[in-house]
Amino acid sequence: MVDYLIVDSFNNPSFIPSDLFVVEDKRLPSGWVYKEYLSCGRTDAKILIGYKELVENQDHYEGIFLRREDDLSLFFKKISSCNIEWPETRQVIIDMIDVKNERDFFNLVSSKLKFDDYFGHNWNAFDECLYDLEEKFDNTAFLFINCKEIHRRILENFEKSWRAAERVWSSQRNLSAVIIRDDE
Protein backbone atom coordinates (compact mmCIF):
# COMPACT_ATOMS: atom_id res chain seq x y z
CA MET A 1 0.00 0.00 0.00
CA VAL A 2 1.29 3.43 -0.95
CA ASP A 3 0.31 6.51 1.05
CA TYR A 4 0.85 10.14 0.09
CA LEU A 5 1.84 12.77 2.61
CA ILE A 6 -0.46 15.68 1.84
CA VAL A 7 -1.68 18.86 3.50
CA ASP A 8 -5.28 18.27 4.55
CA SER A 9 -8.09 20.80 4.64
CA PHE A 10 -7.07 21.82 8.18
CA ASN A 11 -3.57 22.62 6.91
CA ASN A 12 -2.07 19.59 8.67
CA PRO A 13 0.30 17.07 7.07
CA SER A 14 -1.53 13.73 6.81
CA PHE A 15 -0.89 10.38 5.15
CA ILE A 16 -3.72 9.48 2.76
CA PRO A 17 -4.05 6.22 0.76
CA SER A 18 -2.86 6.63 -2.83
CA ASP A 19 -5.95 4.96 -4.27
CA LEU A 20 -7.89 8.14 -3.47
CA PHE A 21 -5.90 10.04 -6.11
CA VAL A 22 -5.17 10.00 -9.80
CA VAL A 23 -1.57 11.05 -10.47
CA GLU A 24 -1.48 13.35 -13.48
CA ASP A 25 2.17 14.43 -13.29
CA LYS A 26 4.62 11.75 -12.12
CA ARG A 27 7.65 14.02 -11.95
CA LEU A 28 9.28 14.57 -8.56
CA PRO A 29 10.64 17.93 -7.45
CA SER A 30 14.38 18.35 -7.88
CA GLY A 31 16.41 17.56 -4.79
CA TRP A 32 14.05 14.86 -3.53
CA VAL A 33 15.68 11.66 -2.33
CA TYR A 34 14.72 8.02 -1.78
CA LYS A 35 15.49 5.75 1.15
CA GLU A 36 14.51 2.17 1.93
CA TYR A 37 14.00 1.14 5.56
CA LEU A 38 14.51 -2.53 6.44
CA SER A 39 13.13 -2.25 9.95
CA CYS A 40 11.29 0.90 10.55
CA GLY A 41 10.19 2.80 13.64
CA ARG A 42 8.17 5.14 11.43
CA THR A 43 4.53 4.17 11.01
CA ASP A 44 4.47 1.39 8.41
CA ALA A 45 6.74 3.12 5.89
CA LYS A 46 9.26 0.86 4.20
CA ILE A 47 10.29 3.27 1.45
CA LEU A 48 10.22 7.02 1.75
CA ILE A 49 10.53 9.56 -1.07
CA GLY A 50 10.64 13.25 -0.31
CA TYR A 51 12.83 16.19 0.53
CA LYS A 52 16.15 15.30 2.15
CA GLU A 53 15.32 16.18 5.78
CA LEU A 54 12.05 14.24 5.67
CA VAL A 55 13.71 11.10 4.35
CA GLU A 56 16.99 11.17 6.25
CA ASN A 57 16.05 12.65 9.63
CA GLN A 58 13.68 10.45 11.65
CA ASP A 59 13.36 13.14 14.34
CA HIS A 60 12.10 15.64 11.72
CA TYR A 61 9.73 13.05 10.24
CA GLU A 62 8.22 12.29 13.64
CA GLY A 63 8.18 16.00 14.54
CA ILE A 64 5.79 16.69 11.67
CA PHE A 65 3.22 14.33 13.18
CA LEU A 66 3.86 15.56 16.70
CA ARG A 67 3.12 19.04 15.29
CA ARG A 68 6.41 20.55 16.46
CA GLU A 69 6.60 24.11 15.21
CA ASP A 70 10.13 23.97 13.75
CA ASP A 71 9.42 20.70 11.90
CA LEU A 72 6.12 21.98 10.51
CA SER A 73 7.81 25.20 9.43
CA LEU A 74 10.46 23.26 7.50
CA PHE A 75 7.82 20.94 6.00
CA PHE A 76 5.73 23.85 4.67
CA LYS A 77 8.82 25.69 3.42
CA LYS A 78 9.95 22.60 1.48
CA ILE A 79 6.57 21.83 -0.08
CA SER A 80 5.92 25.46 -0.98
CA SER A 81 9.15 25.48 -2.99
CA CYS A 82 7.84 22.60 -5.16
CA ASN A 83 5.66 24.92 -7.28
CA ILE A 84 2.69 22.58 -7.05
CA GLU A 85 -0.70 23.97 -7.99
CA TRP A 86 -3.40 22.75 -5.60
CA PRO A 87 -6.99 22.71 -6.85
CA GLU A 88 -9.62 24.46 -4.80
CA THR A 89 -11.13 21.84 -2.52
CA ARG A 90 -14.49 22.00 -0.83
CA GLN A 91 -14.62 20.23 2.51
CA VAL A 92 -17.57 18.49 4.09
CA ILE A 93 -17.09 17.82 7.80
CA ILE A 94 -19.19 15.03 9.24
CA ASP A 95 -19.08 14.82 13.03
CA MET A 96 -19.83 11.23 14.11
CA ILE A 97 -20.09 12.02 17.84
CA ASP A 98 -23.86 11.39 18.05
CA VAL A 99 -23.95 8.50 15.56
CA LYS A 100 -24.87 5.27 17.36
CA ASN A 101 -26.17 3.24 14.38
CA GLU A 102 -26.78 3.33 10.62
CA ARG A 103 -30.06 5.22 11.00
CA ASP A 104 -28.26 8.07 12.83
CA PHE A 105 -25.58 8.04 10.13
CA PHE A 106 -28.12 8.21 7.29
CA ASN A 107 -29.94 11.10 9.01
CA LEU A 108 -26.67 13.00 9.46
CA VAL A 109 -25.31 12.38 5.97
CA SER A 110 -28.62 13.02 4.20
CA SER A 111 -28.79 16.46 5.84
CA LYS A 112 -25.12 17.24 5.05
CA LEU A 113 -25.45 16.11 1.42
CA LYS A 114 -28.94 17.59 1.07
CA PHE A 115 -30.61 14.40 -0.13
CA ASP A 116 -34.21 14.67 -1.30
CA ASP A 117 -37.00 13.80 1.15
CA TYR A 118 -37.62 10.46 -0.59
CA PHE A 119 -34.28 9.08 0.71
CA GLY A 120 -35.00 5.60 2.14
CA HIS A 121 -32.30 5.46 4.86
CA ASN A 122 -30.59 2.30 3.61
CA TRP A 123 -27.46 1.63 1.54
CA ASN A 124 -29.31 1.05 -1.76
CA ALA A 125 -31.17 4.34 -1.38
CA PHE A 126 -27.92 6.01 -0.38
CA ASP A 127 -26.27 4.82 -3.61
CA GLU A 128 -29.20 6.11 -5.69
CA CYS A 129 -29.05 9.53 -4.05
CA LEU A 130 -25.29 9.74 -4.55
CA TYR A 131 -25.65 9.15 -8.29
CA ASP A 132 -27.99 12.16 -8.43
CA LEU A 133 -25.43 14.45 -6.74
CA GLU A 134 -22.60 14.22 -9.25
CA GLU A 135 -22.23 17.93 -10.06
CA LYS A 136 -22.16 19.04 -6.41
CA PHE A 137 -18.98 17.21 -5.44
CA ASP A 138 -16.12 18.15 -7.75
CA ASN A 139 -12.90 18.37 -5.71
CA THR A 140 -14.59 17.57 -2.41
CA ALA A 141 -12.89 16.23 0.69
CA PHE A 142 -14.95 14.50 3.36
CA LEU A 143 -13.59 14.62 6.87
CA PHE A 144 -15.21 12.31 9.41
CA ILE A 145 -14.40 13.39 12.95
CA ASN A 146 -15.03 11.81 16.35
CA CYS A 147 -14.99 8.33 14.85
CA LYS A 148 -15.05 5.30 17.10
CA GLU A 149 -14.67 1.59 16.49
CA ILE A 150 -18.47 1.24 16.21
CA HIS A 151 -18.34 3.47 13.10
CA ARG A 152 -15.81 1.36 11.19
CA ARG A 153 -18.36 -0.71 9.20
CA ILE A 154 -20.52 2.33 8.45
CA LEU A 155 -17.52 4.29 7.13
CA GLU A 156 -16.32 1.32 5.06
CA ASN A 157 -19.78 1.12 3.46
CA PHE A 158 -19.76 4.88 2.86
CA GLU A 159 -16.42 4.64 1.08
CA LYS A 160 -17.56 1.68 -1.06
CA SER A 161 -20.68 3.58 -2.10
CA TRP A 162 -18.70 6.74 -2.80
CA ARG A 163 -16.15 4.85 -4.94
CA ALA A 164 -18.98 3.21 -6.92
CA ALA A 165 -20.52 6.63 -7.55
CA GLU A 166 -17.15 8.01 -8.66
CA ARG A 167 -16.85 5.23 -11.23
CA VAL A 168 -20.23 6.29 -12.61
CA TRP A 169 -19.20 9.96 -12.61
CA SER A 170 -15.53 9.57 -13.62
CA SER A 171 -15.86 10.55 -17.25
CA GLN A 172 -17.43 13.89 -16.37
CA ARG A 173 -15.79 15.20 -13.21
CA ASN A 174 -12.71 15.50 -11.03
CA LEU A 175 -12.32 12.83 -8.37
CA SER A 176 -12.91 13.74 -4.77
CA ALA A 177 -11.21 12.35 -1.72
CA VAL A 178 -12.75 10.64 1.25
CA ILE A 179 -10.70 11.44 4.32
CA ILE A 180 -11.46 9.55 7.51
CA ARG A 181 -9.91 10.60 10.80
CA ASP A 182 -10.32 8.10 13.59
CA ASP A 183 -10.27 9.87 16.95
CA GLU A 184 -10.40 6.77 19.11
ABEGO torsion letter per residue (X at the ends): XBBBBBBBAAGBBBBBBAAABBBABABBBBGBBBBBBABBABEABABBBEBAAAAABAAAAAAAAAGBAAAAAAAAAAAAAAGBBBBBBBBBBBBAAABABAAAAAAAAAAAAGBBAABAGBAAAAAAAAAAAAAAABGBBBBBBGBBAAAAAAAAAAAAAAAAAAAAAAAABBBBBBBBBBAX
